[in-house]
């Protein structure tokens, strides 16, 4: 057997309602850490603890309210819009949009404000290292609007605490995807997120599969053994060369877009050369990994790698002239 095809979803628990909605995944970072240790997974991939500012922004993006207005055919929608994101404060406005019977917005008013004070904020007597948020509901709103605005604020507060406590679905997906990719996975179906992982990583694949199973009953991690046949090797070769070609073309485009790259007398900053060299080495390591373990052909991939190598040689020569 060559290895396994795998794909995964982090979806949340399915709710039994008419709209077929899903509940958010609810797993804490300490719980994830315990599972990582128990399953023998690399702790370097453990999701980072949630930052309060990220919880604030995520929670205010989650909430929204729709309700009917007394005027026939009109309804209101409360939406949250970010207006400031500085090193000291994040400000989001709650806006009320009035929608007519033709689903056209006829008016938009600010009805409340949410503010998050970052730890770096030091003015007005606040000490560095403290973080907090507050809200203000504008005065003079009709009771109907004021009630719905308060409900939105209350829901925001609940979501804020949830985002602080639980690892986000986005972070969980990122964790699993990065772990899989760093196992030298080959992306077989880009649009479907189907990967191939070599048999020598079978133990880690099994650990990830069990991890996803524990995260949530609505999430899944599927594996299919891939037999060692000429047809399967041909499929892997095509995907492998497509991947290497994609990475090299991306790096080539990055180099070609550098300021003054097409001026042969222009100097290349050392940091830029180091960054491009790291990306090139990443591509080379992946190519060598699959060539040595699977014996995949790499004619097309080798041509793409050689083209980038020539650019890096030119970059190093410019650095050498600068050093002299």
N, C-alpha and C positions, 0 to 999 in steps of 0.2 A: 504494500500500500504506500502511496506517495505521501499522503497526509489527509487533511480534511478540508472540505468546503464548509464555511460557517457564515451565519448572519444572525443579527440580534435586533431586538426592539426593546425600548424602555418606554412603556406606554401608560402605566398606571392601572389601577383596578377599574374594571368596567362597572358602571352604575346601572341599576335596573330602572331606567326611566324611558320616557317616550323619545327623548332626543338622543339617546345613546351616548351620553357623555361619559368621560372618565374622571376619576378622582386623581389628585396629584399623588405622585410617589412620596411616601413618607418613611424615610430612613435617615437616621442621624449619622454624623461623622464618626462618633465613638463606636456605633454599631458596625459601620463599614470597616473601621480599623480592626475590630475583633474578628470579623469575617476574613479579612485579608490575612491576618496572622494564622487563623485556624486552617485556611485553605492553602497556606504556603505561597501566597501571591506577593509580588514585589511591592513593598510599602511606598516606594517612590511614586507609584501611580495613585496613591490614595488622594481623593479630592481634598483640596484645601478647605479650611474652615471658612464659612460664609462671612463676608465683610458686611458691616451694618449698612454702608452706603449702597451696596449691591442689593441688599434686602429691601431697602427703601425704594430704589428704582424699580425693582421687580414687582413689589407689592402694588405700587401706584400704577404700574402698567396692567395689572391683573383686574383692576376694578372698573366698573362702568355700570350705569343704571339707565333704564328706559321706563318712561311712565307717561300716561295720557294726561293731557291738559284739559281744563274746563272748556276751552274753545273747541267747537266741533271740528273733528278731523285733524286736530293738532296733537303732537306728542313732543316730549322733551327727551333728550339724551344727555347724560352727564359723561364727559370724557376728561381724561387727565393728559395734560400737555406739558412737557418740560420746557422751561424758559431760561434757566440758568444752571450751568454745571461748572463751577469754578473750584479752585483748590480749597475754598473755605465753606462753600454752601451749594446745595442743590435745591432748586426751586421748581415746583410743579404747580400749575394752575388747574383748578377744576373748572371746566367750562360747561355751560348749559347751552345746548343747541336746540332751537325750536324748529321742528319739522312739520311742514304742512301736509295736506292730504295727498299731494303729488310727490311726496317724499323729498321735497326740496327744503334745504335749510334756509329759513327766513331771518334768523337772528342768532347771534352768539354772544353770551355774556359770561364774564368771570363771576363765579359764585363762591369760590373758596381757594385757599392757598395752602400748599404743603411745603414745609421747609425741613431740610436735613442739614445739620451743622456738622461739618467734618471735624476730625480730631485736630487738624492743623489750625482751626479758627482760634484766634487769640484776642480779637477786639471785643470791646464791651465787657471786659473783665473775665471772659471765658478762658480757662486754662487749656493749654495744649494737652491732648490725650483724652479729652472728653468728647463724646458724640451724643447727639440728641436730635429729636425731631419734634415739630409742633405743627398745628394747623390753625387756620383762622377761617371762619365762615362769615361771609359778608353780612352786614346787618340789613334789615329791611326786606328780606326775601319773604314771599308769601309762604304760609305754613306748609302748603303742599311741597314746594321746592325745598324749603329748609329741612323738612323731614327726610326727603330722599337724599339730600346732601349729607345729612348727619349719618344716614344709613351707609352711604358710600364711605365716609370717614371711618365708621366703625368696622366695616369690612376691610378697609385698608389696614387698620391696626391689627386685625386678626391675621391677615396675610403676611404682614411684616414679621410678626413673631414666628409664623410658620417658615418663612424664608430664612430666618436666623437659625432655627432649630434643625431643619431638614436640608439634606443635600438636594440641590435642584435637579430636575429631570435632565436639563441641559448639561449640567456638570457630570451626571452619571453616564450619559451617552458619550461625552468627551473622554471620560476615564476608560470606558470599555474600548472605544474606538482607538485611542492612543496605545492602549496595551496591545491590542491586536496588531496594529500597524507595526509596532516596535518588535513584534515577534517575526519580523521580516515577511509579513503577509503580502501576498499578491492580490491586488484588487481585480477580481474576475468580472464582475458586473457593476460598473460604476454607479449606474442609476438605482441599483437595487441593494447596494452595500453588501455584496457577496464577496468573501475573501477566501483565499487558499492559504493554509498554514501547514508547514512541513511537519512530518510525523515526529521529529525530535522535540517538538513543543507540545506534544499530546498532553502531558501532565498539567501544564499551565492552561491549556484550552479547557480541560476538564474542570480546573479550578474556577475559571471565568464562567463556565456554564452553570456551576453550582451557585456562584455568587449572584448571577442574574436571577436564578430561580428564587433565591432568598429575598432579593430586593422587593419583588412585588409579584403577585399572582397574574397580573396582566402583562408582565414582561416575559420575554422569551429569548433563548439562545439556542440556535439549531446547528447541528453538525451532521455532515454527510461524508462518510469515508470515500476517498478518491482512489480507485484502483490504479495500479501501474500498467497502463496500456498505451500503445502508440497514439491513439486518439486523444487520450487525456494529456499526454505529454505535449502533443501539438497544441492543444487548447491552452495549456500553461505557458508554452513558449510564446504564443501570440499575445497573451495578457501581459507576460513579463516584458516583452519588447515594447508593447504599447506604453507600459508604465515608465520604463526607463526613458523612452523617447519623450514622453510628456514632461518628466522632471528636467531633462536636459534642455528641452526647448524653453521651459520656463526660466531656467538659469541663463540661457543664451539671451533671452529677451531682457532679463534684468541687467545683464552686462551691456547689451546694446543701448539700453536706455540711460546708462550712466552719463553724467555731464562730461562733455569733451571726449567721450570714448572714441569717436571717429576722428579725433585729432591725434595723429601719431606722436606729436610732441607733448601732449598733455600728460601730467603725472597722475598716478593712481594712489589715493590715500591708503596707507597700510591696513587700516581697519576694514576698508571695502574689500581689499584683496583677501584678508583673513576670512571674512564672512562668506565670500564666494567660494573660497577653498574648502570651507567646512561643508557647504552645500554639495560641492563636487564630490568630496570624500563620502558623504552620505549616499549619494547615487552609486558611487563605485563599490561601497561596502555591500549594498543591496544586490548589485549585479553579480559580484563575486560570490556572495552567499548562495544565490540560486544556481549559479553555474557550477559551483563545487558540489553542492548537495544533490541537485537534480540533473546535472549534466545538460541543462537547457542550451540550445543554440542561441547565439547572441549576435548574429551578423548585423542586423539592423540596429540593435542596441549599441553594439561596439562602434558603429559609425557615429552615432549621436554622441557617445561619450568622448570619442576622439575629437569631435568638433569643439566641444567645450574645453577640452584639454589644451587645444591650441590657443583659445582665448586666454586661459589662465597663464600659459607660458608668456604671452605678450604682456599681460598684467605684471608678471614678475620681472620682466625685462624693464618695464617702465619704473618699477620700484628700484631696480638696481641702478638705473641712470640717476634717479633722484638721490640715492645714497652716496654716489660718487660726487 
